Amino acid sequence: MKYTLGFPIKAQAKQICAIWEAGWHEAHANIVPASLRELRTASSFFDRTIANLASTRIASDGAEVLGFCMVKENELYQMYVSRRARGAGIAQALIEDAEERIRLAGHNAAWLACAIGNDRAGRFYEKSGWTNTGPRIVEFNTSEGTFPLEVSRFEKILENNNV
């Protein structure tokens, strides 16, 4: 599958949102509290997509968004690949791109939150050189305020190529 990485335009927000919503529910429906699932509506994903568009990179085949990754400071905030594009190396390209963006922003380490029980994602992060540093409580933003959730925190030391 051929794809390129780039910055999205606003017209691609619906495609990003659709990947995020489908992927989030697929990965989290059976492992997070029902009260959080109820807050993760289509409009909540769209609002967060628009709010984070400037920090988003996408993988695209030219016509369709195949996956995306968002960063916030030194956090790999969100990363999802569409079901049809899985296995094509897109997740690896996106995580490497996120690591590079975080490093170029001056950070020597990156972190991400992974829902406890999302074993497929955890294995991918470990395969990509990230270390599970154990459980932490993270406050997730929702339309009704913050929602505390115990997650696995993964971290990675980023090499400085300028040395």
Secondary structure, DSSP 4 states (H G I P E B T S, - for coil): ---EEE---GGGHHHHHHHHHHHHHHHHTTTS-HHHHHH--HHHHHHHHHHTGGGEEEEE-SSSEEEEEEEETTEEEEEEE-GGGTTSSHHHHHHHHHHHHHHHTT-SEEEEEEETT-HHHHHHHHHTT-EEEEEEEEEEEETTEEEEEEEEEEEEEPP-TT-
